[in-house]
Amino acid sequence: MTERREPVRMCVICRQRFAKSQLLRHVPAAEGAAGNGLEADETAVKTGRGWYVCQSPQCRERFAGMKFRRKSQKGSKNGKNKSH
């Protein structure tokens, strides 16, 4: 039988590649949440764009100090779409 390979992801801080299981995933937090706008996703099943951070204490510390902005969604929630 063929060997199944584990997905590889990159740490957003040190840019090194690791097996997905070795990284901690973060997703956008609920509106108004404290912190840098992201929350840890230990189960790796929450929806949304994920940011991965390795086990290195230096990377975890730098990541905690970063600020993230929400990207605007396609379309508009309040009905205001840009027209040309």
N, C-alpha and C positions, 0 to 999 in steps of 0.2 A: 504494500500500500504506500501511497505517497505521504510524506511528512507534511503536516499542516504548520505553516509559519505564522507566527504571531505578528499582528500589525506593528509598524514602527511609527513613532511620533517624535517630534522635536520639542525640546525644552525652549520656551519663549525667551528665556534669559540667556543661557549659555550656548544655545543653538546646537547642542549635541543631540544625536539621535539615540533613542532608547526604545526598548520594547514597551508597548502601550501599558502593560501591567506594572511597570516600574515607575510610572509617572502619576502625578495627582492632577485630575482634570478640574477646571473651574468653569462655571457658566455664569451668564448674567444673572444678578440677584434681582429680587422683586423691586419695583419702583420704591424709592425712598429708603432702601436698606443702607445701613451704616457700612463703613469700610471703603474699599476701592471699587465697589460696584459689581464685584463678582463673589460667588459663593462656591465652596468646595463641593464637588460631586463625587463622593467616594464610590458610589455604585456605578458610575459612568452610564447612566440611563436617562438623565434629565435632558430636556430638549434645549436647543440653542447652540450657538457657536461655542466650541470648547477651547480653552487655553490650557496647555499642559506645562507642568513644572516638575523638574527632577527632584531627587531626594537631597540634593546638596543644600546645606544650611544657608550658604551665601545666596543661592538662587531663590530660595523660599523667602529670605529676608528682603531681597531686592523686589521680588514680585509683590510682597505685601505693601511696599511703599509706592507702587505704581498706581496711577489713576487711569481708569478706563471710561470712555464715553460710549454711550449707546449709539450704534449706527442707526440711521434712519431706515425705516422699512420701505419697501417698494410700495408705491401707492400712498395713500394718506388715511389716517384713522379719523380725521375730522372732515373729510370730504374735500379738502383743498389740494387738488392736483395741479401741477404746473402745466400750462398750455403754451404752445409756441405761437 
